[in-house]
Amino acid sequence: MKLKGLMVVVAGASLMFAVSQTSFAGDKSEGYKLVKANGCLACHAVDQNKVGPSYKLIAETNKKEYGKDALKEIEKAIEKGSKGKYKKYGITAVMPPYNYLGKQKIETIAKWILSLSK
C-alpha cells in the first residue's frame, strides 16, 4: 500500500514538472532559444529549482539585491560563472563560465531571464 501511494506522488510530481516545462516550450524568444541550445536547461528550469536555481528565482533575486544593476550581475554570472549565490535556497551547485557565448548572446539571455521577474 505504501508503494502504491509513493507511485501516485511520484507520478503527480512528474506530471507537474512536465506541465511546467511544456508551458515554456512554446517560448519563441531568442533568450529561451539560446538557453535551450546551449544546454542550460540541464541544470536550470524556468520556474522550478533543479541543480541550479530557476530562471524566475535568478531574476527575482538579482532584481531585489542589485536593482538597476541586476542585468549586469546576471551577465557577469553567465560570463564568469558563480558559486554560492543561491546557497540560502539550498542550491550549492557551481555555475561554470559561459564566456565563449560572447557579449551579445549573454546579454540576450540575461534580458530574457530578467523578463521572468514579477
C-alpha positions in Angstrom: 0.0 0.0 0.0 2.8 2.4 0.8 4.5 1.7 -2.5 1.2 2.5 -4.4 0.9 5.8 -2.5 4.6 6.7 -3.3 4.0 5.9 -7.0 1.0 8.3 -7.1 3.1 11.0 -5.5 6.0 10.4 -8.0 3.6 10.4 -10.9 1.9 13.6 -9.8 5.3 15.3 -9.3 6.4 14.2 -12.8 3.2 15.5 -14.4 3.6 18.9 -12.6 7.2 19.1 -13.9 6.2 18.1 -17.5 3.4 20.7 -17.5 5.7 23.4 -16.1 8.3 22.7 -18.8 5.9 22.4 -21.7 4.3 25.8 -20.8 7.6 27.4 -21.8 8.4 25.0 -24.7 6.4 27.3 -27.0 8.5 30.3 -26.0 9.9 31.7 -29.2 12.1 34.4 -27.7 15.8 34.5 -28.6 16.8 34.2 -25.0 14.9 31.0 -24.4 16.2 29.6 -27.7 19.8 30.3 -26.5 19.4 28.7 -23.1 17.8 25.6 -24.8 20.5 25.4 -27.5 23.4 25.7 -25.0 22.3 23.1 -22.6 21.3 25.4 -19.8 18.1 23.6 -19.2 20.1 20.6 -17.9 20.7 22.5 -14.7 18.0 25.2 -14.7 14.3 25.3 -15.3 12.1 28.3 -15.9 10.0 28.1 -12.8 11.4 25.2 -10.7 14.8 24.8 -9.0 16.8 21.9 -10.3 20.6 21.5 -9.9 20.7 25.3 -10.3 18.2 27.9 -9.4 15.1 28.5 -11.6 15.3 31.4 -14.0 12.5 33.1 -12.1 14.4 32.8 -8.9 17.5 34.3 -10.6 15.5 37.2 -12.0 13.7 38.0 -8.7 16.8 37.6 -6.5 19.0 39.7 -8.7 16.4 42.4 -9.1 15.9 42.6 -5.3 19.6 42.6 -4.5 21.0 44.7 -7.3 18.1 46.8 -8.6 19.1 48.6 -11.7 22.4 46.6 -11.9 20.6 43.3 -12.0 21.2 42.8 -15.7 25.0 43.4 -15.2 25.1 40.9 -12.3 23.3 38.2 -14.3 25.6 38.8 -17.3 28.6 38.5 -15.1 27.4 35.2 -13.6 26.8 33.8 -17.1 30.2 35.1 -18.4 32.4 34.2 -15.4 30.3 31.6 -13.6 29.3 31.8 -9.9 29.4 29.9 -6.7 27.3 30.0 -3.5 25.0 32.8 -4.7 21.8 30.7 -4.0 23.0 28.7 -1.0 20.2 30.1 1.2 17.8 28.4 -1.2 19.6 25.0 -0.8 21.4 25.3 -4.1 25.1 24.6 -3.8 25.9 23.8 -7.5 28.7 25.8 -9.2 27.8 27.7 -12.3 30.6 27.3 -14.9 31.6 30.3 -17.1 29.9 30.6 -20.5 32.2 33.4 -21.8 32.5 31.6 -25.1 28.9 32.7 -25.9 30.1 36.3 -26.4 28.7 39.5 -25.1 25.6 39.7 -27.3 24.3 36.3 -26.6 25.0 36.7 -22.9 23.1 40.0 -22.8 20.2 38.4 -24.7 20.0 35.5 -22.2 20.3 37.9 -19.2 17.5 40.2 -20.6 15.3 37.1 -21.1 15.9 35.9 -17.5 15.1 39.3 -16.1 11.9 39.4 -18.1 10.6 36.5 -16.0 10.6 38.6 -12.8 7.3 39.6 -11.3 
